[in-house]
Amino acid sequence: MPKAHSLAQIFEPVSERVHLIGFEDAYVLRELEFFLGRERILEESRKKKYGERSKVEVSFDPDHVAARQKFFKRLYSPNKVKKTVFDKPLPGSKKNLRQYARHRPFLGLCQEIENAFTTAEEDLETLKYLPEARRVLSRIAQCRENYHGMLDVLKTITSMKRFAIDLETGQIAGLQDMPSEDISFSTDTSLYGNFDRWATGVAHNIQVKMKTRSVEIARRAGIEFRHKILCDIRDEFRHREGVHNLRQDFEQIAFPVRLNEKYEGFISGCEEYNRALFREVQAENEGWLDDEIVLLEGFASPTLPEREELEQMAREYHGFDVGLMFEPVYPSFGGRFDIRGLFPPTLMTKYDPDLFVPIDFTTRAGENKFLIAGLHSGGKSFFLENIVALSILAQLGVRLPAEYVRLPLFKNIFYLGNLSAHGGGSAETQLNEIDAVVRRARKGDLIVIDEFLSKTEAEIAAALAPGVLSKLLKSKAMTIVTSHRTTDYQTLERDGWTLLTPDYKRVGKTIRPSWRLRRGAPDPGVNLEYIMQRYEKVFKR
């Protein structure tokens, strides 16, 4: 029977799995990276592991992806857990904590502590269907009971008016705890001889000093016990490495819930895209039925009979092959890609997405090396970036905006993009980067290289390309490369490369990219013709 793992282990970010050089900024990944970096559970408990940086890669152990999917599938969309539940009530340093142990500040902290317990219980109440949440609620109830017990003891201590002090042992006890022997609190003036008047004054001074000292002892006893209560609560509220406490239990379930909430913001943006896309079309088609628009308030199911009609209207209105969103799905994993109707994850911005063409990509069993060549600005780099983003999000375990997704579960992901923008424009630098990746990558990894040797002179690139591609071919990692630096496509296919090229349409004499890939070698003549068309438009401005 396999060993059960805790949520903390299942959702433990793993470093050094995702290596992105020259990767274009993707809103969804940037937001998740920022979320992971600012989480207190990372800032406090993993500084030695991750350093002081605020950015943490969106990378988790692929062996636990099924468990993460199972957790996310059980979550209801409204579930939210506040981040600062246990952060607000208590100051950080011991010195500040002692200052708050005085009576008035302590009363304010008591209210904050009660509010923290209540907020945690309310946040987890909607998650009671999860066994992990029920365990944390039980732990909160236990901590609250202990806390109230300590307050009761404090009340007893501070209500005492009489104390007994053993000068030999230094022990102090409340009057109700006094030993059974008779003890007199009167002062025997005969101890001071015949000077009764003088002795009476001395006795009075002794009584005053003892009373003053006793009051100070009682006051300090209250402060010390209040400080002890705050220390105990702080030990439960703060995340401490290697210590099992209330905060650790709470974060085990709060962290993945907040992670899901952050990701669902991206999905909400996708939903808004659907509405915005067809809102324009509706304005131009007054005869469109209102109930068809209502269907777009959420995602449009692929089984809707109106789907093809809506997409056709949008294509005619916008002028190219735009697509309609699908209900998000959880991916399955296997040895090949089968992607249908994917909303490009890198397309979303924080404010408004551009129009998109759904990404479809299917590979065959045994295919492991892919070379994409063809139209300049035909969508090759965009495709690669989205394959990488999709692979990262899929191993997180979340649902993806597509009709269907099946893909390999990669152990490590290597992406080499525009190296010149990162201080690597020379051929030697690019070759060193590629060589380093090939040496590190193993079976089960993904290597993606965009614009292969693009910054190298054509003659040098032509001489280097065969050797580099041969080295990539020997690697056991799945490899996807885009390049304009090689033209011997027959040899590449014979060696084992699967060739892909951006598809296009001819509208009169104009070549228009369709923003989709097709199998086969590119047509150099079409690419040259397309480049000249683009430059003619630029020169006419």
C-alpha positions as CSV (number, residue, x, y, z in Angstrom):
1,M,0.0,0.0,0.0
2,P,1.5,3.4,-1.0
3,K,2.5,5.8,1.7
4,A,0.0,8.6,2.3
5,H,1.5,12.1,1.9
6,S,0.4,15.2,3.7
7,L,-0.9,18.3,1.9
8,A,2.3,20.1,2.9
9,Q,4.3,17.4,0.9
10,I,1.9,17.4,-2.0
11,F,2.0,21.1,-2.4
12,E,5.7,21.7,-1.6
13,P,7.2,23.8,-4.3
14,V,10.3,22.2,-5.9
15,S,13.2,24.3,-7.1
16,E,15.4,23.8,-10.1
17,R,12.8,22.0,-12.2
18,V,11.8,24.8,-14.5
19,H,14.6,26.6,-16.4
20,L,13.3,29.5,-18.5
21,I,15.8,31.7,-20.3
22,G,14.4,34.4,-22.6
23,F,10.8,33.4,-21.8
24,E,8.2,36.1,-22.6
25,D,6.3,37.3,-19.5
26,A,3.1,35.3,-19.1
27,Y,0.5,36.9,-16.8
28,V,-0.8,33.7,-15.3
29,L,2.7,32.5,-14.5
30,R,3.8,35.8,-13.2
31,E,0.9,36.1,-10.8
32,L,1.5,32.5,-9.5
33,E,5.2,33.2,-9.0
34,F,4.4,36.4,-7.1
35,F,1.9,34.5,-5.0
36,L,4.4,31.7,-4.1
37,G,7.1,34.2,-3.4
38,R,5.1,36.3,-1.0
39,E,3.6,33.4,0.9
40,R,4.7,33.6,4.5
41,I,5.1,29.9,4.6
42,L,7.9,30.3,2.0
43,E,9.4,33.5,3.3
44,E,9.9,32.3,6.9
45,S,10.5,28.5,6.7
46,R,12.3,28.2,3.4
47,K,14.7,31.1,3.3
48,K,17.7,28.8,3.5
49,K,16.4,26.7,0.6
50,Y,15.2,29.5,-1.7
51,G,17.2,32.5,-0.4
52,E,15.7,36.0,0.1
53,R,14.2,36.3,-3.4
54,S,10.6,37.0,-3.8
55,K,10.1,35.0,-7.0
56,V,9.5,31.3,-6.7
57,E,9.1,29.1,-9.8
58,V,5.7,27.5,-10.4
59,S,7.1,24.1,-10.0
60,F,5.8,21.1,-7.9
61,D,6.7,17.4,-7.7
62,P,5.2,15.7,-10.7
63,D,4.8,12.5,-8.7
64,H,2.0,14.2,-6.7
65,V,0.1,15.7,-9.6
66,A,-2.8,13.2,-9.2
67,A,-3.1,14.1,-5.5
68,R,-3.2,17.8,-6.4
69,Q,-5.8,17.3,-9.0
70,K,-7.9,15.3,-6.6
71,F,-7.7,18.2,-4.0
72,F,-8.6,20.8,-6.6
73,K,-11.5,18.8,-7.9
74,R,-13.0,18.6,-4.4
75,L,-12.8,22.4,-3.9
76,Y,-15.9,24.5,-4.5
77,S,-15.2,27.7,-6.4
78,P,-16.3,30.1,-3.6
79,N,-13.8,28.6,-1.1
80,K,-11.4,31.3,0.1
81,V,-9.0,31.4,3.0
82,K,-7.6,34.7,4.2
83,K,-3.8,35.0,4.3
84,T,-3.3,37.1,7.5
85,V,-5.5,35.0,9.9
86,F,-2.7,34.4,12.4
87,D,-0.3,37.2,11.4
88,K,-2.1,40.2,12.8
89,P,-2.7,39.4,16.5
90,L,0.8,39.2,17.8
91,P,3.9,41.4,17.4
92,G,7.0,39.7,16.2
93,S,9.8,40.2,18.7
94,K,10.1,39.0,22.3
95,K,10.7,42.5,23.5
96,N,7.5,43.8,21.9
97,L,5.6,40.8,23.3
98,R,6.7,41.6,26.8
99,Q,5.4,45.2,26.4
100,Y,2.0,43.8,25.4
101,A,1.9,41.7,28.5
102,R,0.8,44.7,30.5
103,H,-2.9,44.9,31.4
104,R,-4.4,47.3,28.8
105,P,-2.4,46.2,25.8
106,F,-3.0,42.5,26.8
107,L,-6.8,43.0,26.7
108,G,-6.5,44.3,23.1
109,L,-4.4,41.3,22.1
110,C,-6.9,39.0,23.7
111,Q,-9.6,40.3,21.4
112,E,-7.3,39.9,18.3
113,I,-6.5,36.3,19.3
114,E,-10.2,35.6,19.7
115,N,-10.9,37.1,16.3
116,A,-8.1,35.0,14.7
117,F,-9.6,31.8,16.1
118,T,-13.1,32.9,14.8
119,T,-11.8,33.9,11.4
120,A,-9.9,30.6,10.9
121,E,-13.0,28.6,11.9
122,E,-15.3,30.6,9.6
123,D,-12.8,30.2,6.7
124,L,-12.6,26.4,7.2
125,E,-16.3,26.0,7.8
126,T,-17.0,25.9,4.0
127,L,-14.3,23.3,3.7
128,K,-15.6,20.9,6.3
129,Y,-16.3,18.4,3.5
130,L,-12.5,17.9,3.3
131,P,-11.0,15.6,6.0
132,E,-8.0,17.9,6.2
133,A,-10.2,20.8,7.1
134,R,-12.0,18.9,9.8
135,R,-8.7,18.0,11.4
136,V,-7.6,21.6,11.5
137,L,-10.9,22.7,13.0
138,S,-10.4,20.1,15.7
139,R,-6.9,21.5,16.3
140,I,-8.3,25.1,16.5
141,A,-10.9,24.0,19.1
142,Q,-8.2,22.3,21.2
143,C,-5.9,25.4,21.1
144,R,-8.8,27.7,21.9
145,E,-9.7,25.5,24.9
146,N,-6.1,25.6,26.2
147,Y,-6.0,29.4,25.7
148,H,-9.2,29.9,27.7
149,G,-7.8,27.6,30.4
150,M,-4.7,29.8,30.7
151,L,-6.9,32.9,30.9
152,D,-8.9,31.3,33.8
153,V,-5.6,30.7,35.7
154,L,-4.6,34.3,35.0
155,K,-7.9,35.5,36.4
156,T,-7.3,33.5,39.6
157,I,-3.7,34.8,40.0
158,T,-4.7,38.5,39.5
159,S,-7.6,38.2,41.9
160,M,-5.4,37.1,44.8
161,K,-4.8,39.7,47.5
162,R,-2.7,37.8,50.0
163,F,0.5,35.9,49.4
164,A,2.9,33.8,51.6
165,I,6.6,34.1,50.9
166,D,9.2,31.5,52.0
167,L,12.4,33.5,52.4
168,E,14.5,30.3,52.5
169,T,13.2,28.8,49.2
170,G,11.9,31.8,47.5
171,Q,8.5,30.2,46.9
172,I,5.4,32.4,46.6
173,A,1.9,31.0,47.1
174,G,-1.6,32.4,47.2
175,L,-3.3,32.5,50.5
176,Q,-5.6,29.6,49.6
177,D,-2.5,27.5,49.0
178,M,-0.9,28.3,52.4
179,P,0.3,25.4,54.5
180,S,-1.8,24.2,57.5
181,E,0.4,25.7,60.2
182,D,-0.8,28.8,62.0
183,I,0.8,31.9,60.6
184,S,0.4,35.3,62.2
185,F,0.6,38.5,60.2
186,S,0.8,40.8,63.2
187,T,4.1,42.5,64.2
188,D,5.4,41.7,67.7
189,T,6.7,45.0,69.0
190,S,8.5,43.3,71.9
191,L,11.1,42.3,69.4
192,Y,12.3,45.8,69.5
193,G,12.8,46.0,73.3
194,N,11.4,48.8,75.5
195,F,11.4,51.5,72.9
196,D,7.7,50.9,72.2
197,R,7.2,54.2,70.4
198,W,10.2,53.8,68.2
199,A,9.4,50.1,67.7
200,T,5.8,50.9,66.6
201,G,7.1,53.2,63.9
202,V,9.6,50.7,62.7
203,A,6.9,48.0,62.5
204,H,4.7,50.4,60.5
205,N,7.5,51.0,58.0
206,I,8.1,47.3,57.7
207,Q,4.4,46.7,57.0
208,V,4.3,49.4,54.4
209,K,7.4,48.1,52.6
210,M,6.1,44.5,52.8
211,K,2.8,45.6,51.4
212,T,4.4,47.6,48.6
213,R,6.7,44.7,47.8
214,S,3.8,42.3,47.8
215,V,1.8,44.5,45.4
216,E,4.8,44.7,43.1
217,I,5.2,40.9,43.2
218,A,1.5,40.4,42.4
219,R,1.8,42.9,39.5
220,R,4.9,41.2,38.1
221,A,3.3,37.8,38.5
222,G,0.4,38.9,36.4
223,I,2.8,40.3,33.7
224,E,4.9,37.2,33.7
225,F,1.8,34.9,33.3
226,R,0.3,37.1,30.6
227,H,3.7,37.0,28.8
228,K,3.7,33.2,29.1
229,I,0.2,33.1,27.5
230,L,1.3,35.3,24.6
231,C,4.4,33.2,24.1
232,D,2.4,30.0,24.0
233,I,-0.1,31.6,21.5
234,R,2.7,32.9,19.4
235,D,4.3,29.5,19.2
236,E,1.0,28.2,17.8
237,F,0.4,31.1,15.4
238,R,3.9,31.4,13.9
239,H,5.3,29.1,11.3
240,R,8.3,27.4,12.7
241,E,10.6,25.1,10.8
242,G,10.3,21.5,12.0
243,V,7.7,22.4,14.6
244,H,4.2,20.9,14.4
245,N,1.7,23.6,15.6
246,L,-1.6,25.2,14.7
247,R,-0.2,27.4,12.0
248,Q,1.4,24.5,10.2
249,D,-1.9,22.5,10.2
250,F,-3.8,25.6,9.0
251,E,-1.3,26.4,6.2
252,Q,-1.4,22.8,4.9
253,I,-5.0,23.4,3.7
254,A,-5.0,27.2,3.4
255,F,-2.0,27.3,1.0
256,P,-3.5,25.2,-1.8
257,V,-6.9,26.9,-1.4
258,R,-5.3,30.3,-1.8
259,L,-3.2,28.9,-4.7
260,N,-6.4,27.7,-6.4
261,E,-8.1,31.1,-5.8
262,K,-5.2,32.9,-7.4
263,Y,-5.3,30.6,-10.5
264,E,-9.1,30.9,-10.8
265,G,-8.6,34.6,-11.4
266,F,-6.9,33.6,-14.7
267,I,-9.9,31.4,-15.5
268,S,-12.3,34.3,-14.8
269,G,-10.3,36.4,-17.3
270,C,-10.8,33.6,-19.8
271,E,-14.5,33.7,-19.2
272,E,-14.6,37.5,-19.7
273,Y,-12.8,37.0,-23.0
274,N,-15.7,34.8,-24.2
275,R,-18.2,37.5,-23.4
276,A,-16.1,40.4,-24.8
277,L,-15.4,38.5,-28.1
278,F,-19.1,38.0,-28.9
279,R,-20.3,41.3,-27.4
280,E,-18.9,43.0,-30.5
281,V,-20.5,40.4,-32.8
282,Q,-23.9,40.9,-31.1
283,A,-23.7,44.6,-31.7
284,E,-23.4,44.0,-35.4
285,N,-26.0,41.2,-35.6
286,E,-29.2,42.7,-34.2
287,G,-31.1,39.6,-35.3
288,W,-29.2,37.3,-33.0
289,L,-31.4,35.8,-30.4
290,D,-30.9,37.1,-26.8
291,D,-31.0,33.6,-25.3
292,E,-28.0,32.7,-27.4
293,I,-26.0,35.5,-25.7
294,V,-27.1,34.2,-22.3
295,L,-25.3,31.0,-23.0
296,L,-22.1,33.0,-23.1
297,E,-22.4,34.2,-19.5
298,G,-20.3,31.2,-18.6
299,F,-18.3,29.0,-20.9
300,A,-20.1,27.6,-23.9
301,S,-20.2,23.9,-23.8
302,P,-18.8,22.1,-26.8
303,T,-22.0,20.2,-27.1
304,L,-24.1,23.3,-27.7
305,P,-25.7,23.2,-31.2
306,E,-25.2,27.0,-31.5
307,R,-21.4,26.6,-31.1
308,E,-20.5,26.3,-34.8
309,E,-22.9,29.1,-35.7
310,L,-21.4,31.5,-33.0
311,E,-17.9,30.7,-34.1
312,Q,-18.7,31.3,-37.7
313,M,-20.2,34.7,-36.9
314,A,-17.2,35.6,-35.0
315,R,-14.8,34.5,-37.7
316,E,-16.7,36.5,-40.3
317,Y,-16.8,39.6,-38.1
318,H,-13.2,39.5,-37.0
319,G,-11.7,38.3,-40.2
320,F,-9.8,35.3,-39.1
321,D,-10.1,31.9,-37.4
322,V,-11.0,33.0,-33.9
323,G,-12.3,30.4,-31.4
324,L,-14.9,30.0,-28.7
325,M,-13.8,29.0,-25.2
326,F,-14.4,25.6,-23.9
327,E,-15.3,24.6,-20.3
328,P,-11.9,24.1,-18.5
329,V,-10.8,20.5,-18.2
330,Y,-8.3,18.6,-16.0
331,P,-5.5,17.2,-18.1
332,S,-4.6,13.6,-18.4
333,F,-1.0,12.5,-18.8
334,G,0.7,10.1,-21.3
335,G,3.6,9.8,-23.6
336,R,2.4,12.2,-26.3
337,F,0.6,15.5,-26.9
338,D,-3.1,15.7,-27.7
339,I,-4.3,19.3,-27.3
340,R,-7.6,20.5,-28.6
341,G,-9.1,24.0,-28.5
342,L,-6.6,25.4,-26.0
343,F,-6.9,29.0,-24.9
344,P,-3.3,30.2,-25.1
345,P,-2.2,30.7,-21.4
346,T,0.4,33.4,-22.4
347,L,-2.2,35.5,-24.2
348,M,-4.0,36.7,-21.1
349,T,-3.0,40.1,-19.7
350,K,-4.3,41.6,-16.5
351,Y,-6.7,43.8,-18.4
352,D,-7.8,42.7,-21.8
353,P,-6.8,39.7,-24.0
354,D,-6.3,39.9,-27.8
355,L,-8.2,37.7,-30.2
356,F,-6.9,34.2,-30.3
357,V,-6.9,31.1,-32.4
358,P,-7.4,27.9,-30.4
359,I,-4.2,25.8,-30.2
360,D,-4.5,22.2,-31.5
361,F,-1.5,20.0,-31.3
362,T,-1.3,16.2,-31.7
363,T,1.7,14.1,-31.8
364,R,2.1,10.4,-32.5
365,A,3.4,7.5,-30.5
366,G,7.2,7.4,-30.7
367,E,7.6,11.0,-31.9
368,N,10.1,12.7,-29.6
369,K,12.0,15.4,-31.8
370,F,10.1,18.2,-33.4
371,L,11.5,21.0,-35.7
372,I,9.2,23.9,-36.6
373,A,10.2,26.0,-39.5
374,G,8.5,28.3,-42.0
375,L,6.7,31.6,-42.1
376,H,8.3,34.4,-40.2
377,S,5.9,35.8,-37.6
378,G,3.7,32.8,-38.3
379,G,3.1,32.0,-34.6
380,K,6.0,29.6,-34.0
381,S,7.4,31.3,-30.9
382,F,3.9,31.9,-29.6
383,F,3.2,28.2,-29.9
384,L,6.3,27.2,-28.1
385,E,5.7,29.6,-25.2
386,N,2.2,28.2,-24.7
387,I,3.4,24.6,-24.8
388,V,5.8,25.4,-22.0
389,A,3.2,27.4,-20.0
390,L,0.7,24.6,-20.5
391,S,3.2,22.0,-19.3
392,I,4.0,24.0,-16.2
393,L,0.3,24.6,-15.3
394,A,-0.6,21.0,-16.0
395,Q,1.8,19.6,-13.4
396,L,0.3,22.1,-10.9
397,G,-2.9,20.0,-11.1
398,V,-5.3,22.8,-12.0
399,R,-7.9,22.7,-14.8
400,L,-7.0,24.1,-18.1
401,P,-9.1,26.2,-20.6
402,A,-9.3,23.7,-23.4
403,E,-11.7,21.2,-24.9
404,Y,-9.2,18.3,-24.2
405,V,-5.6,18.1,-23.0
406,R,-3.3,15.1,-22.8
407,L,0.4,15.6,-22.5
408,P,3.6,14.1,-21.1
409,L,4.3,14.7,-17.4
410,F,7.8,16.2,-17.6
411,K,10.3,15.9,-14.8
412,N,12.2,19.0,-15.9
413,I,11.5,21.8,-18.4
414,F,14.2,23.7,-20.2
415,Y,13.4,26.7,-22.4
416,L,16.0,28.7,-24.4
417,G,14.4,31.7,-26.1
418,N,15.9,35.1,-27.1
419,L,19.4,34.7,-25.7
420,S,20.6,38.0,-27.1
421,A,18.2,39.8,-24.8
422,H,19.9,38.1,-21.8
423,G,23.5,38.8,-22.7
424,G,23.9,35.9,-25.1
425,G,24.0,37.1,-28.6
426,S,27.1,35.4,-29.8
427,A,27.2,31.9,-31.4
428,E,29.6,30.7,-28.7
429,T,27.1,31.8,-25.9
430,Q,24.2,30.1,-27.6
431,L,26.1,26.9,-28.1
432,N,27.2,26.9,-24.5
433,E,23.6,27.3,-23.3
434,I,22.4,24.5,-25.6
435,D,25.3,22.3,-24.6
436,A,24.5,22.9,-20.8
437,V,20.9,22.0,-21.3
438,V,21.6,18.8,-23.3
439,R,24.0,17.7,-20.6
440,R,21.5,18.1,-17.9
441,A,18.3,16.9,-19.6
442,R,17.3,13.3,-19.2
443,K,14.6,11.0,-20.3
444,G,11.2,12.4,-19.2
445,D,12.4,16.0,-19.6
446,L,11.4,18.7,-22.1
447,I,13.8,20.8,-24.1
448,V,12.4,23.8,-26.0
449,I,14.7,26.0,-28.1
450,D,13.2,29.0,-29.9
451,E,14.9,30.7,-32.8
452,F,17.8,28.2,-33.0
453,L,21.0,30.0,-33.8
454,S,19.0,33.0,-35.0
455,K,21.5,35.6,-33.9
456,T,24.4,33.8,-35.7
457,E,25.5,34.7,-39.2
458,A,23.8,32.6,-41.9
459,E,27.0,30.9,-43.1
460,I,28.2,30.1,-39.5
461,A,24.7,28.9,-38.6
462,A,24.5,26.6,-41.6
463,A,27.9,25.1,-40.6
464,L,26.9,24.6,-37.0
465,A,23.3,23.5,-37.3
466,P,23.8,19.9,-38.4
467,G,26.1,19.1,-35.5
468,V,23.9,20.8,-32.9
469,L,20.8,19.1,-34.2
470,S,22.6,15.8,-34.1
471,K,23.5,16.4,-30.5
472,L,19.9,17.3,-29.6
473,L,18.7,14.2,-31.5
474,K,20.8,11.9,-29.3
475,S,19.3,13.4,-26.1
476,K,16.6,11.2,-24.6
477,A,14.5,14.3,-23.6
478,M,11.6,15.4,-25.8
479,T,12.9,18.3,-27.9
480,I,11.0,21.0,-29.8
481,V,13.0,23.5,-31.9
482,T,12.1,26.4,-34.1
483,S,14.7,27.6,-36.7
484,H,15.2,29.4,-40.0
485,R,18.8,28.2,-40.1
486,T,18.5,24.8,-41.8
487,T,17.0,23.8,-45.1
488,D,18.0,20.1,-45.5
489,Y,14.6,18.9,-44.4
490,Q,14.7,15.5,-46.1
491,T,17.8,14.6,-44.1
492,L,16.3,15.8,-40.9
493,E,13.1,13.7,-41.5
494,R,15.3,10.7,-42.3
495,D,17.3,11.2,-39.1
496,G,14.1,11.2,-37.0
497,W,12.9,14.8,-36.7
498,T,9.2,15.4,-37.1
499,L,8.7,18.6,-39.2
500,L,6.0,21.1,-38.6
501,T,5.3,24.4,-40.2
502,P,2.9,27.3,-39.8
503,D,-0.1,26.9,-42.1
504,Y,-1.4,29.8,-44.2
505,K,-4.2,30.8,-46.6
506,R,-4.0,32.7,-49.9
507,V,-6.5,35.5,-50.2
508,G,-6.0,36.7,-53.7
509,K,-2.3,37.5,-53.9
510,T,-2.0,37.9,-50.2
511,I,-0.6,35.2,-47.9
512,R,-2.3,35.2,-44.5
513,P,-1.0,33.0,-41.6
514,S,-3.8,30.8,-40.1
515,W,-1.9,30.7,-36.8
516,R,-2.0,26.9,-36.8
517,L,0.6,24.2,-37.5
518,R,0.6,21.5,-40.1
519,R,2.9,18.6,-40.6
520,G,5.5,18.7,-43.3
521,A,8.4,20.8,-44.5
522,P,8.0,24.5,-45.1
523,D,8.0,26.1,-48.6
524,P,10.9,28.5,-48.7
525,G,9.3,30.3,-51.7
526,V,6.1,31.0,-49.7
527,N,8.1,32.3,-46.7
528,L,10.1,34.7,-49.0
529,E,6.9,35.9,-50.6
530,Y,5.3,36.5,-47.2
531,I,8.3,38.5,-46.0
532,M,8.3,40.7,-49.1
533,Q,4.6,41.4,-48.6
534,R,5.2,42.5,-45.0
535,Y,8.1,44.8,-45.9
536,E,6.1,46.4,-48.7
537,K,3.5,47.4,-46.2
538,V,6.2,48.9,-44.0
539,F,7.8,50.8,-46.8
540,K,4.4,52.2,-47.9
541,R,3.8,53.9,-44.5
